[in-house]
């Protein structure tokens, strides 16, 4: 089967099932609204791609009787008494960052390129984020 594309929002709305089915099958599924084109993609496929294409680069350090986690270049860090606690705190910090990005940071020059990270955070559960951070199952 080929790609699915609709030139108007009205046309896309009347063929929404076809768009969703195409996206779930991994086919290109797009619609046009005014001068913008929007793509529909399966959320798990997108999450997997983003996790694979964007390594976290997280640093996890044992220090002062506890653990610290940070990602260079991001204003996100966490501490915990145990490794697992630090990872859990980092997941919470990432979720807070994603919320802040959507509410106010997305247009800031030093944050606007973090769209993919925000999508990854939003599409991942805690276990998936833990695995992305340090390659362990939580």
Short mmCIF file of the C-alpha atoms (twelve columns), coordinates in Angstrom:
data_MODEL
# 
_entry.id   MODEL 
# 
loop_
_atom_site.group_PDB 
_atom_site.id 
_atom_site.type_symbol 
_atom_site.label_atom_id 
_atom_site.label_alt_id 
_atom_site.label_comp_id 
_atom_site.label_asym_id 
_atom_site.label_seq_id 
_atom_site.Cartn_x 
_atom_site.Cartn_y 
_atom_site.Cartn_z 
_atom_site.pdbx_PDB_model_num 
ATOM 1   C CA . UNK A 1   0.000   0.000  0.000  1 
ATOM 2   C CA . UNK A 2   1.141   3.514  -0.655 1 
ATOM 3   C CA . UNK A 3   1.287   6.718  1.318  1 
ATOM 4   C CA . UNK A 4   -1.911  8.454  2.408  1 
ATOM 5   C CA . UNK A 5   -2.149  12.206 1.863  1 
ATOM 6   C CA . UNK A 6   -5.072  14.611 2.030  1 
ATOM 7   C CA . UNK A 7   -4.857  18.168 0.726  1 
ATOM 8   C CA . UNK A 8   -7.437  19.694 3.074  1 
ATOM 9   C CA . UNK A 9   -8.348  19.362 6.715  1 
ATOM 10  C CA . UNK A 10  -11.939 18.572 5.769  1 
ATOM 11  C CA . UNK A 11  -10.821 15.750 3.474  1 
ATOM 12  C CA . UNK A 12  -8.485  14.407 6.178  1 
ATOM 13  C CA . UNK A 13  -11.218 14.548 8.810  1 
ATOM 14  C CA . UNK A 14  -13.553 12.506 6.630  1 
ATOM 15  C CA . UNK A 15  -10.744 9.932  6.117  1 
ATOM 16  C CA . UNK A 16  -9.340  9.956  9.638  1 
ATOM 17  C CA . UNK A 17  -9.537  6.163  9.951  1 
ATOM 18  C CA . UNK A 18  -7.403  5.798  6.789  1 
ATOM 19  C CA . UNK A 19  -4.814  8.233  8.179  1 
ATOM 20  C CA . UNK A 20  -4.610  6.424  11.498 1 
ATOM 21  C CA . UNK A 21  -4.452  2.984  9.857  1 
ATOM 22  C CA . UNK A 22  -1.621  4.155  7.586  1 
ATOM 23  C CA . UNK A 23  0.295   5.591  10.539 1 
ATOM 24  C CA . UNK A 24  -0.124  2.377  12.548 1 
ATOM 25  C CA . UNK A 25  1.215   0.395  9.591  1 
ATOM 26  C CA . UNK A 26  4.281   2.639  9.368  1 
ATOM 27  C CA . UNK A 27  3.218   4.207  6.078  1 
ATOM 28  C CA . UNK A 28  3.516   7.926  5.352  1 
ATOM 29  C CA . UNK A 29  0.283   9.616  6.441  1 
ATOM 30  C CA . UNK A 30  -0.051  13.380 5.983  1 
ATOM 31  C CA . UNK A 31  -2.615  16.118 5.688  1 
ATOM 32  C CA . UNK A 32  -2.390  19.732 4.673  1 
ATOM 33  C CA . UNK A 33  -3.968  22.629 6.522  1 
ATOM 34  C CA . UNK A 34  -3.426  26.030 4.966  1 
ATOM 35  C CA . UNK A 35  0.299   26.098 4.123  1 
ATOM 36  C CA . UNK A 36  1.328   23.486 6.693  1 
ATOM 37  C CA . UNK A 37  1.688   19.756 6.290  1 
ATOM 38  C CA . UNK A 38  1.161   17.520 9.308  1 
ATOM 39  C CA . UNK A 39  2.293   13.913 9.560  1 
ATOM 40  C CA . UNK A 40  0.581   11.275 11.638 1 
ATOM 41  C CA . UNK A 41  2.884   8.619  13.048 1 
ATOM 42  C CA . UNK A 42  2.464   5.684  15.369 1 
ATOM 43  C CA . UNK A 43  3.513   6.896  18.822 1 
ATOM 44  C CA . UNK A 44  5.528   3.795  19.758 1 
ATOM 45  C CA . UNK A 45  7.414   3.855  16.445 1 
ATOM 46  C CA . UNK A 46  8.248   7.529  16.995 1 
ATOM 47  C CA . UNK A 47  9.293   6.908  20.610 1 
ATOM 48  C CA . UNK A 48  11.541  4.027  19.591 1 
ATOM 49  C CA . UNK A 49  13.131  6.084  16.816 1 
ATOM 50  C CA . UNK A 50  13.735  9.081  19.086 1 
ATOM 51  C CA . UNK A 51  15.247  6.891  21.820 1 
ATOM 52  C CA . UNK A 52  17.542  5.233  19.272 1 
ATOM 53  C CA . UNK A 53  18.534  8.423  17.472 1 
ATOM 54  C CA . UNK A 54  19.025  10.535 20.589 1 
ATOM 55  C CA . UNK A 55  21.238  8.943  23.236 1 
ATOM 56  C CA . UNK A 56  20.705  10.565 26.617 1 
ATOM 57  C CA . UNK A 57  24.360  11.224 27.352 1 
ATOM 58  C CA . UNK A 58  23.389  11.097 31.029 1 
ATOM 59  C CA . UNK A 59  26.144  11.085 33.600 1 
ATOM 60  C CA . UNK A 60  25.439  9.129  36.780 1 
ATOM 61  C CA . UNK A 61  27.905  9.710  39.593 1 
ATOM 62  C CA . UNK A 62  28.258  8.264  43.063 1 
ATOM 63  C CA . UNK A 63  29.179  11.114 45.369 1 
ATOM 64  C CA . UNK A 64  28.828  12.071 48.989 1 
ATOM 65  C CA . UNK A 65  27.059  8.879  49.993 1 
ATOM 66  C CA . UNK A 66  24.432  9.256  47.262 1 
ATOM 67  C CA . UNK A 67  23.985  9.482  43.524 1 
ATOM 68  C CA . UNK A 68  23.682  12.366 41.078 1 
ATOM 69  C CA . UNK A 69  22.387  12.348 37.511 1 
ATOM 70  C CA . UNK A 70  22.724  15.091 34.909 1 
ATOM 71  C CA . UNK A 71  22.594  15.491 31.154 1 
ATOM 72  C CA . UNK A 72  25.174  17.919 29.784 1 
ATOM 73  C CA . UNK A 73  23.549  20.821 27.978 1 
ATOM 74  C CA . UNK A 74  20.202  20.486 29.737 1 
ATOM 75  C CA . UNK A 75  19.098  22.380 32.824 1 
ATOM 76  C CA . UNK A 76  18.023  19.096 34.403 1 
ATOM 77  C CA . UNK A 77  19.711  17.224 37.236 1 
ATOM 78  C CA . UNK A 78  18.707  15.000 40.118 1 
ATOM 79  C CA . UNK A 79  20.098  13.469 43.294 1 
ATOM 80  C CA . UNK A 80  19.113  10.480 45.370 1 
ATOM 81  C CA . UNK A 81  20.329  8.401  48.282 1 
ATOM 82  C CA . UNK A 82  20.370  5.345  45.995 1 
ATOM 83  C CA . UNK A 83  20.954  4.851  42.278 1 
ATOM 84  C CA . UNK A 84  17.278  3.988  41.699 1 
ATOM 85  C CA . UNK A 85  16.126  7.011  43.679 1 
ATOM 86  C CA . UNK A 86  18.352  9.312  41.623 1 
ATOM 87  C CA . UNK A 87  17.000  7.846  38.370 1 
ATOM 88  C CA . UNK A 88  13.412  8.248  39.600 1 
ATOM 89  C CA . UNK A 89  14.133  11.866 40.531 1 
ATOM 90  C CA . UNK A 90  15.709  12.448 37.114 1 
ATOM 91  C CA . UNK A 91  12.620  11.081 35.389 1 
ATOM 92  C CA . UNK A 92  10.495  13.518 37.423 1 
ATOM 93  C CA . UNK A 93  12.871  16.358 36.500 1 
ATOM 94  C CA . UNK A 94  12.669  15.422 32.806 1 
ATOM 95  C CA . UNK A 95  8.873   15.433 32.952 1 
ATOM 96  C CA . UNK A 96  8.922   18.874 34.603 1 
ATOM 97  C CA . UNK A 97  11.303  20.138 31.930 1 
ATOM 98  C CA . UNK A 98  9.030   18.805 29.164 1 
ATOM 99  C CA . UNK A 99  6.056   20.592 30.730 1 
ATOM 100 C CA . UNK A 100 8.037   23.838 31.057 1 
ATOM 101 C CA . UNK A 101 9.212   23.483 27.458 1 
ATOM 102 C CA . UNK A 102 5.645   23.164 26.208 1 
ATOM 103 C CA . UNK A 103 4.420   26.056 28.352 1 
ATOM 104 C CA . UNK A 104 7.194   28.597 27.851 1 
ATOM 105 C CA . UNK A 105 10.621  27.353 26.727 1 
ATOM 106 C CA . UNK A 106 9.916   26.137 23.195 1 
ATOM 107 C CA . UNK A 107 10.722  29.518 21.645 1 
ATOM 108 C CA . UNK A 108 13.808  30.262 23.761 1 
ATOM 109 C CA . UNK A 109 16.951  30.039 21.590 1 
ATOM 110 C CA . UNK A 110 18.738  27.655 23.979 1 
ATOM 111 C CA . UNK A 111 15.727  25.303 24.262 1 
ATOM 112 C CA . UNK A 112 13.892  25.344 20.914 1 
ATOM 113 C CA . UNK A 113 15.924  22.447 19.494 1 
ATOM 114 C CA . UNK A 114 14.809  20.143 22.331 1 
ATOM 115 C CA . UNK A 115 11.529  19.301 20.564 1 
ATOM 116 C CA . UNK A 116 12.625  15.683 20.009 1 
ATOM 117 C CA . UNK A 117 13.557  15.249 23.665 1 
ATOM 118 C CA . UNK A 118 10.191  16.609 24.762 1 
ATOM 119 C CA . UNK A 119 8.425   14.209 22.384 1 
ATOM 120 C CA . UNK A 120 10.502  11.310 23.726 1 
ATOM 121 C CA . UNK A 121 9.647   12.207 27.314 1 
ATOM 122 C CA . UNK A 122 5.944   12.552 26.535 1 
ATOM 123 C CA . UNK A 123 5.770   9.266  24.640 1 
ATOM 124 C CA . UNK A 124 7.725   7.229  27.232 1 
ATOM 125 C CA . UNK A 125 6.663   5.625  30.470 1 
ATOM 126 C CA . UNK A 126 8.996   5.704  33.473 1 
ATOM 127 C CA . UNK A 127 10.624  2.353  32.671 1 
ATOM 128 C CA . UNK A 128 11.331  3.447  29.103 1 
ATOM 129 C CA . UNK A 129 12.863  6.724  30.298 1 
ATOM 130 C CA . UNK A 130 15.028  4.877  32.822 1 
ATOM 131 C CA . UNK A 131 16.257  2.549  30.095 1 
ATOM 132 C CA . UNK A 132 16.953  5.527  27.807 1 
ATOM 133 C CA . UNK A 133 18.842  7.330  30.575 1 
ATOM 134 C CA . UNK A 134 21.205  4.549  31.589 1 
ATOM 135 C CA . UNK A 135 20.312  1.431  29.655 1 
ATOM 136 C CA . UNK A 136 18.708  -0.405 32.581 1 
ATOM 137 C CA . UNK A 137 15.172  -1.656 33.085 1 
ATOM 138 C CA . UNK A 138 13.399  0.039  35.950 1 
# 
